Amino acid sequence: MPTAPVHLILYGFFLLLAGFLLAFAMVIKVIEAGFLLSFLAYGASLAGLIIGSYGAASYARTKR
């Protein structure tokens, strides 16, 4: 599924943001921290970092 590198960077950013906001909400006790929710926040952050990095590398490769 070919996707533009800029879209991948944006997807990665929003996944990182979602992971951060979930973790932050658990820390300030807006939502109750549970194993599944903590794992989801970690997974979203990790997936966002990987997808965003891949998008940035693809963007740099196309601009060369």
Distance bins in CASP14 RR format, pairs under 12 A and 6 or more apart:
PFRMAT RR
TARGET T0000
AUTHOR 0000-0000-0000
RMODE 2
METHOD distances of the structure
MODEL  1
1 7 0 0 0 0 0 1 0 0 0 0 0
1 8 0 0 0 0 0 1 0 0 0 0 0
2 8 0 0 0 0 0 1 0 0 0 0 0
2 58 0 0 0 0 0 1 0 0 0 0 0
2 62 0 0 0 0 0 1 0 0 0 0 0
3 9 0 0 0 0 0 1 0 0 0 0 0
3 10 0 0 0 0 0 1 0 0 0 0 0
3 11 0 0 0 0 1 0 0 0 0 0 0
3 12 0 0 0 0 0 1 0 0 0 0 0
3 51 0 0 0 0 1 0 0 0 0 0 0
3 52 0 0 0 0 0 1 0 0 0 0 0
3 54 0 0 0 0 1 0 0 0 0 0 0
3 55 0 0 0 0 1 0 0 0 0 0 0
3 58 0 0 0 0 1 0 0 0 0 0 0
3 59 0 0 0 0 0 1 0 0 0 0 0
4 10 0 0 0 0 1 0 0 0 0 0 0
4 11 0 0 0 0 0 1 0 0 0 0 0
4 55 0 0 0 0 1 0 0 0 0 0 0
4 58 0 0 0 0 1 0 0 0 0 0 0
4 59 0 0 0 0 1 0 0 0 0 0 0
4 62 0 0 0 0 1 0 0 0 0 0 0
5 11 0 0 0 0 0 1 0 0 0 0 0
5 12 0 0 0 0 0 1 0 0 0 0 0
5 51 0 0 0 0 0 1 0 0 0 0 0
5 52 0 0 0 0 1 0 0 0 0 0 0
5 53 0 0 0 0 0 1 0 0 0 0 0
5 54 0 0 0 0 1 0 0 0 0 0 0
5 55 1 0 1 0 0 0 0 0 0 0 0
5 56 1 0 0 1 0 0 0 0 0 0 0
5 57 0 0 0 0 1 0 0 0 0 0 0
5 58 1 1 0 0 0 0 0 0 0 0 0
5 59 1 1 0 0 0 0 0 0 0 0 0
5 60 0 0 0 0 1 0 0 0 0 0 0
5 61 0 0 0 0 1 0 0 0 0 0 0
5 62 1 0 0 1 0 0 0 0 0 0 0
5 63 0 0 0 0 1 0 0 0 0 0 0
6 12 0 0 0 0 0 1 0 0 0 0 0
6 13 0 0 0 0 0 1 0 0 0 0 0
6 52 0 0 0 0 0 1 0 0 0 0 0
6 55 0 0 0 0 1 0 0 0 0 0 0
6 56 0 0 0 0 1 0 0 0 0 0 0
6 58 0 0 0 0 1 0 0 0 0 0 0
6 59 1 0 0 1 0 0 0 0 0 0 0
6 60 0 0 0 0 0 1 0 0 0 0 0
6 62 0 0 0 0 0 1 0 0 0 0 0
6 63 0 0 0 0 0 1 0 0 0 0 0
7 13 0 0 0 0 0 1 0 0 0 0 0
7 14 0 0 0 0 0 1 0 0 0 0 0
7 51 0 0 0 0 1 0 0 0 0 0 0
7 52 0 0 0 0 0 1 0 0 0 0 0
7 54 0 0 0 0 0 1 0 0 0 0 0
7 55 0 0 0 0 1 0 0 0 0 0 0
7 58 0 0 0 0 0 1 0 0 0 0 0
7 59 0 0 0 0 0 1 0 0 0 0 0
8 14 0 0 0 0 0 1 0 0 0 0 0
8 15 0 0 0 0 0 1 0 0 0 0 0
8 47 0 0 0 0 0 1 0 0 0 0 0
8 48 0 0 0 0 1 0 0 0 0 0 0
8 49 0 0 0 0 0 1 0 0 0 0 0
8 50 0 0 0 0 0 1 0 0 0 0 0
8 51 1 0 1 0 0 0 0 0 0 0 0
8 52 1 0 1 0 0 0 0 0 0 0 0
8 53 0 0 0 0 1 0 0 0 0 0 0
8 54 1 0 0 1 0 0 0 0 0 0 0
8 55 1 1 0 0 0 0 0 0 0 0 0
8 56 0 0 0 0 1 0 0 0 0 0 0
8 57 0 0 0 0 1 0 0 0 0 0 0
8 58 1 0 0 1 0 0 0 0 0 0 0
8 59 0 0 0 0 1 0 0 0 0 0 0
8 62 0 0 0 0 0 1 0 0 0 0 0
9 15 0 0 0 0 0 1 0 0 0 0 0
9 16 0 0 0 0 0 1 0 0 0 0 0
9 48 0 0 0 0 1 0 0 0 0 0 0
9 49 0 0 0 0 0 1 0 0 0 0 0
9 50 0 0 0 0 0 1 0 0 0 0 0
9 51 0 0 0 0 1 0 0 0 0 0 0
9 52 1 0 1 0 0 0 0 0 0 0 0
9 53 0 0 0 0 1 0 0 0 0 0 0
9 54 0 0 0 0 1 0 0 0 0 0 0
9 55 1 0 1 0 0 0 0 0 0 0 0
9 56 1 0 1 0 0 0 0 0 0 0 0
9 57 0 0 0 0 0 1 0 0 0 0 0
9 58 0 0 0 0 1 0 0 0 0 0 0
9 59 1 0 0 1 0 0 0 0 0 0 0
9 60 0 0 0 0 0 1 0 0 0 0 0
10 16 0 0 0 0 0 1 0 0 0 0 0
10 17 0 0 0 0 0 1 0 0 0 0 0
10 48 0 0 0 0 0 1 0 0 0 0 0
10 51 0 0 0 0 1 0 0 0 0 0 0
10 52 0 0 0 0 1 0 0 0 0 0 0
10 55 0 0 0 0 1 0 0 0 0 0 0
10 56 0 0 0 0 0 1 0 0 0 0 0
10 59 0 0 0 0 0 1 0 0 0 0 0
11 17 0 0 0 0 0 1 0 0 0 0 0
11 18 0 0 0 0 0 1 0 0 0 0 0
11 44 0 0 0 0 0 1 0 0 0 0 0
11 47 0 0 0 0 1 0 0 0 0 0 0
11 48 1 0 0 1 0 0 0 0 0 0 0
11 49 0 0 0 0 0 1 0 0 0 0 0
11 50 0 0 0 0 0 1 0 0 0 0 0
11 51 1 0 1 0 0 0 0 0 0 0 0
11 52 1 0 0 1 0 0 0 0 0 0 0
11 53 0 0 0 0 0 1 0 0 0 0 0
11 54 0 0 0 0 0 1 0 0 0 0 0
11 55 0 0 0 0 1 0 0 0 0 0 0
11 56 0 0 0 0 0 1 0 0 0 0 0
12 18 0 0 0 0 1 0 0 0 0 0 0
12 19 0 0 0 0 0 1 0 0 0 0 0
12 20 0 0 0 0 0 1 0 0 0 0 0
12 43 0 0 0 0 0 1 0 0 0 0 0
12 44 0 0 0 0 1 0 0 0 0 0 0
12 45 0 0 0 0 1 0 0 0 0 0 0
12 46 0 0 0 0 0 1 0 0 0 0 0
12 47 1 0 0 1 0 0 0 0 0 0 0
12 48 1 1 0 0 0 0 0 0 0 0 0
12 49 1 0 0 1 0 0 0 0 0 0 0
12 50 0 0 0 0 1 0 0 0 0 0 0
12 51 1 0 1 0 0 0 0 0 0 0 0
12 52 1 0 1 0 0 0 0 0 0 0 0
12 53 0 0 0 0 1 0 0 0 0 0 0
12 54 0 0 0 0 1 0 0 0 0 0 0
12 55 0 0 0 0 1 0 0 0 0 0 0
12 56 0 0 0 0 1 0 0 0 0 0 0
13 19 0 0 0 0 0 1 0 0 0 0 0
13 20 0 0 0 0 0 1 0 0 0 0 0
13 44 0 0 0 0 0 1 0 0 0 0 0
13 45 0 0 0 0 0 1 0 0 0 0 0
13 47 0 0 0 0 0 1 0 0 0 0 0
13 48 1 0 0 1 0 0 0 0 0 0 0
13 49 0 0 0 0 0 1 0 0 0 0 0
13 51 0 0 0 0 1 0 0 0 0 0 0
13 52 1 0 0 1 0 0 0 0 0 0 0
13 53 0 0 0 0 0 1 0 0 0 0 0
13 55 0 0 0 0 0 1 0 0 0 0 0
13 56 0 0 0 0 0 1 0 0 0 0 0
14 20 0 0 0 0 0 1 0 0 0 0 0
14 21 0 0 0 0 0 1 0 0 0 0 0
14 44 0 0 0 0 1 0 0 0 0 0 0
14 45 0 0 0 0 0 1 0 0 0 0 0
14 47 0 0 0 0 0 1 0 0 0 0 0
14 48 0 0 0 0 1 0 0 0 0 0 0
14 51 0 0 0 0 1 0 0 0 0 0 0
14 52 0 0 0 0 0 1 0 0 0 0 0
15 21 0 0 0 0 0 1 0 0 0 0 0
15 22 0 0 0 0 0 1 0 0 0 0 0
15 40 0 0 0 0 0 1 0 0 0 0 0
15 41 0 0 0 0 0 1 0 0 0 0 0
15 42 0 0 0 0 0 1 0 0 0 0 0
15 43 0 0 0 0 1 0 0 0 0 0 0
15 44 1 0 1 0 0 0 0 0 0 0 0
15 45 1 0 0 1 0 0 0 0 0 0 0
15 46 0 0 0 0 1 0 0 0 0 0 0
15 47 1 0 1 0 0 0 0 0 0 0 0
15 48 1 1 0 0 0 0 0 0 0 0 0
15 49 0 0 0 0 1 0 0 0 0 0 0
15 50 0 0 0 0 1 0 0 0 0 0 0
15 51 1 0 0 1 0 0 0 0 0 0 0
15 52 0 0 0 0 1 0 0 0 0 0 0
15 53 0 0 0 0 0 1 0 0 0 0 0
16 22 0 0 0 0 0 1 0 0 0 0 0
16 23 0 0 0 0 0 1 0 0 0 0 0
16 41 0 0 0 0 0 1 0 0 0 0 0
16 42 0 0 0 0 0 1 0 0 0 0 0
16 43 0 0 0 0 0 1 0 0 0 0 0
16 44 1 0 0 1 0 0 0 0 0 0 0
16 45 1 0 1 0 0 0 0 0 0 0 0
16 46 0 0 0 0 1 0 0 0 0 0 0
16 47 0 0 0 0 1 0 0 0 0 0 0
16 48 1 0 1 0 0 0 0 0 0 0 0
16 49 1 0 0 1 0 0 0 0 0 0 0
16 50 0 0 0 0 0 1 0 0 0 0 0
16 51 0 0 0 0 1 0 0 0 0 0 0
16 52 0 0 0 0 1 0 0 0 0 0 0
16 53 0 0 0 0 0 1 0 0 0 0 0
17 23 0 0 0 0 0 1 0 0 0 0 0
17 24 0 0 0 0 0 1 0 0 0 0 0
17 41 0 0 0 0 0 1 0 0 0 0 0
17 44 0 0 0 0 1 0 0 0 0 0 0
17 45 0 0 0 0 1 0 0 0 0 0 0
17 48 0 0 0 0 1 0 0 0 0 0 0
17 49 0 0 0 0 0 1 0 0 0 0 0
17 52 0 0 0 0 0 1 0 0 0 0 0
18 24 0 0 0 0 0 1 0 0 0 0 0
18 25 0 0 0 0 0 1 0 0 0 0 0
18 37 0 0 0 0 0 1 0 0 0 0 0
18 40 0 0 0 0 1 0 0 0 0 0 0
18 41 1 0 0 1 0 0 0 0 0 0 0
18 42 0 0 0 0 0 1 0 0 0 0 0
18 43 0 0 0 0 1 0 0 0 0 0 0
18 44 1 0 1 0 0 0 0 0 0 0 0
18 45 0 0 0 0 1 0 0 0 0 0 0
18 46 0 0 0 0 0 1 0 0 0 0 0
18 47 0 0 0 0 1 0 0 0 0 0 0
18 48 0 0 0 0 1 0 0 0 0 0 0
19 25 0 0 0 0 1 0 0 0 0 0 0
19 26 0 0 0 0 0 1 0 0 0 0 0
19 27 0 0 0 0 0 1 0 0 0 0 0
19 37 0 0 0 0 0 1 0 0 0 0 0
19 38 0 0 0 0 0 1 0 0 0 0 0
19 39 0 0 0 0 0 1 0 0 0 0 0
19 40 1 0 0 1 0 0 0 0 0 0 0
19 41 1 0 1 0 0 0 0 0 0 0 0
19 42 1 0 0 1 0 0 0 0 0 0 0
19 43 1 0 0 1 0 0 0 0 0 0 0
19 44 1 0 1 0 0 0 0 0 0 0 0
19 45 1 0 1 0 0 0 0 0 0 0 0
19 46 0 0 0 0 1 0 0 0 0 0 0
19 47 0 0 0 0 1 0 0 0 0 0 0
19 48 0 0 0 0 1 0 0 0 0 0 0
19 49 0 0 0 0 0 1 0 0 0 0 0
20 26 0 0 0 0 0 1 0 0 0 0 0
20 27 0 0 0 0 0 1 0 0 0 0 0
20 41 1 0 0 1 0 0 0 0 0 0 0
20 42 0 0 0 0 0 1 0 0 0 0 0
20 43 0 0 0 0 0 1 0 0 0 0 0
20 44 0 0 0 0 1 0 0 0 0 0 0
20 45 1 0 0 1 0 0 0 0 0 0 0
20 48 0 0 0 0 0 1 0 0 0 0 0
20 49 0 0 0 0 0 1 0 0 0 0 0
21 27 0 0 0 0 0 1 0 0 0 0 0
21 28 0 0 0 0 0 1 0 0 0 0 0
21 30 0 0 0 0 1 0 0 0 0 0 0
21 31 0 0 0 0 0 1 0 0 0 0 0
21 37 0 0 0 0 0 1 0 0 0 0 0
21 40 0 0 0 0 0 1 0 0 0 0 0
21 41 0 0 0 0 1 0 0 0 0 0 0
21 44 0 0 0 0 1 0 0 0 0 0 0
21 45 0 0 0 0 0 1 0 0 0 0 0
22 28 0 0 0 0 0 1 0 0 0 0 0
22 30 0 0 0 0 1 0 0 0 0 0 0
22 31 1 0 0 1 0 0 0 0 0 0 0
22 32 0 0 0 0 0 1 0 0 0 0 0
22 33 0 0 0 0 1 0 0 0 0 0 0
22 34 0 0 0 0 0 1 0 0 0 0 0
22 36 0 0 0 0 0 1 0 0 0 0 0
22 37 1 0 0 1 0 0 0 0 0 0 0
22 38 0 0 0 0 1 0 0 0 0 0 0
22 39 0 0 0 0 0 1 0 0 0 0 0
22 40 1 0 0 1 0 0 0 0 0 0 0
22 41 1 1 0 0 0 0 0 0 0 0 0
22 42 0 0 0 0 1 0 0 0 0 0 0
22 43 0 0 0 0 1 0 0 0 0 0 0
22 44 1 0 0 1 0 0 0 0 0 0 0
22 45 0 0 0 0 1 0 0 0 0 0 0
23 30 0 0 0 0 0 1 0 0 0 0 0
23 31 0 0 0 0 0 1 0 0 0 0 0
23 33 0 0 0 0 1 0 0 0 0 0 0
23 34 0 0 0 0 0 1 0 0 0 0 0
23 37 0 0 0 0 1 0 0 0 0 0 0
23 38 1 0 0 1 0 0 0 0 0 0 0
23 39 0 0 0 0 0 1 0 0 0 0 0
23 40 0 0 0 0 1 0 0 0 0 0 0
23 41 1 0 1 0 0 0 0 0 0 0 0
23 42 1 0 0 1 0 0 0 0 0 0 0
23 43 0 0 0 0 0 1 0 0 0 0 0
23 44 0 0 0 0 1 0 0 0 0 0 0
23 45 1 0 0 1 0 0 0 0 0 0 0
24 30 0 0 0 0 1 0 0 0 0 0 0
24 31 0 0 0 0 1 0 0 0 0 0 0
24 33 0 0 0 0 0 1 0 0 0 0 0
24 41 0 0 0 0 1 0 0 0 0 0 0
24 45 0 0 0 0 0 1 0 0 0 0 0
25 31 1 0 1 0 0 0 0 0 0 0 0
25 32 0 0 0 0 1 0 0 0 0 0 0
25 33 0 0 0 0 1 0 0 0 0 0 0
25 34 0 0 0 0 0 1 0 0 0 0 0
25 37 0 0 0 0 1 0 0 0 0 0 0
25 38 0 0 0 0 0 1 0 0 0 0 0
25 40 0 0 0 0 0 1 0 0 0 0 0
25 41 0 0 0 0 1 0 0 0 0 0 0
26 32 1 0 0 1 0 0 0 0 0 0 0
26 33 1 0 1 0 0 0 0 0 0 0 0
26 34 1 0 0 1 0 0 0 0 0 0 0
26 35 0 0 0 0 0 1 0 0 0 0 0
26 36 0 0 0 0 0 1 0 0 0 0 0
26 37 1 0 0 1 0 0 0 0 0 0 0
26 38 1 0 0 1 0 0 0 0 0 0 0
26 39 0 0 0 0 0 1 0 0 0 0 0
26 40 0 0 0 0 0 1 0 0 0 0 0
26 41 1 0 0 1 0 0 0 0 0 0 0
26 42 0 0 0 0 0 1 0 0 0 0 0
27 33 0 0 0 0 1 0 0 0 0 0 0
27 37 0 0 0 0 0 1 0 0 0 0 0
27 38 0 0 0 0 0 1 0 0 0 0 0
27 41 0 0 0 0 0 1 0 0 0 0 0
30 37 0 0 0 0 0 1 0 0 0 0 0
31 37 1 0 0 1 0 0 0 0 0 0 0
31 38 0 0 0 0 0 1 0 0 0 0 0
31 40 0 0 0 0 0 1 0 0 0 0 0
31 41 0 0 0 0 0 1 0 0 0 0 0
32 38 0 0 0 0 0 1 0 0 0 0 0
33 39 0 0 0 0 0 1 0 0 0 0 0
33 40 0 0 0 0 0 1 0 0 0 0 0
33 41 0 0 0 0 1 0 0 0 0 0 0
33 42 0 0 0 0 0 1 0 0 0 0 0
34 40 0 0 0 0 1 0 0 0 0 0 0
34 41 0 0 0 0 1 0 0 0 0 0 0
34 42 0 0 0 0 0 1 0 0 0 0 0
35 41 0 0 0 0 0 1 0 0 0 0 0
35 42 0 0 0 0 0 1 0 0 0 0 0
36 42 0 0 0 0 0 1 0 0 0 0 0
36 43 0 0 0 0 0 1 0 0 0 0 0
37 43 0 0 0 0 0 1 0 0 0 0 0
37 44 0 0 0 0 0 1 0 0 0 0 0
38 44 0 0 0 0 0 1 0 0 0 0 0
38 45 0 0 0 0 0 1 0 0 0 0 0
39 45 0 0 0 0 0 1 0 0 0 0 0
39 46 0 0 0 0 0 1 0 0 0 0 0
40 46 0 0 0 0 0 1 0 0 0 0 0
40 47 0 0 0 0 0 1 0 0 0 0 0
41 47 0 0 0 0 0 1 0 0 0 0 0
41 48 0 0 0 0 0 1 0 0 0 0 0
42 48 0 0 0 0 0 1 0 0 0 0 0
42 49 0 0 0 0 0 1 0 0 0 0 0
43 49 0 0 0 0 1 0 0 0 0 0 0
43 50 0 0 0 0 1 0 0 0 0 0 0
43 51 0 0 0 0 0 1 0 0 0 0 0
44 50 0 0 0 0 0 1 0 0 0 0 0
44 51 0 0 0 0 0 1 0 0 0 0 0
45 51 0 0 0 0 0 1 0 0 0 0 0
45 52 0 0 0 0 0 1 0 0 0 0 0
46 52 0 0 0 0 0 1 0 0 0 0 0
46 53 0 0 0 0 0 1 0 0 0 0 0
47 53 0 0 0 0 0 1 0 0 0 0 0
47 54 0 0 0 0 0 1 0 0 0 0 0
48 54 0 0 0 0 1 0 0 0 0 0 0
48 55 0 0 0 0 0 1 0 0 0 0 0
48 56 0 0 0 0 0 1 0 0 0 0 0
49 55 0 0 0 0 0 1 0 0 0 0 0
49 56 0 0 0 0 0 1 0 0 0 0 0
50 56 0 0 0 0 0 1 0 0 0 0 0
50 57 0 0 0 0 0 1 0 0 0 0 0
51 57 0 0 0 0 0 1 0 0 0 0 0
51 58 0 0 0 0 0 1 0 0 0 0 0
52 58 0 0 0 0 1 0 0 0 0 0 0
52 59 0 0 0 0 1 0 0 0 0 0 0
52 60 0 0 0 0 0 1 0 0 0 0 0
53 59 0 0 0 0 0 1 0 0 0 0 0
53 60 0 0 0 0 0 1 0 0 0 0 0
54 60 0 0 0 0 0 1 0 0 0 0 0
54 61 0 0 0 0 0 1 0 0 0 0 0
55 61 0 0 0 0 1 0 0 0 0 0 0
55 62 0 0 0 0 1 0 0 0 0 0 0
55 63 0 0 0 0 0 1 0 0 0 0 0
56 62 0 0 0 0 0 1 0 0 0 0 0
56 63 0 0 0 0 0 1 0 0 0 0 0
57 63 0 0 0 0 0 1 0 0 0 0 0
57 64 0 0 0 0 0 1 0 0 0 0 0
58 64 0 0 0 0 0 1 0 0 0 0 0
END
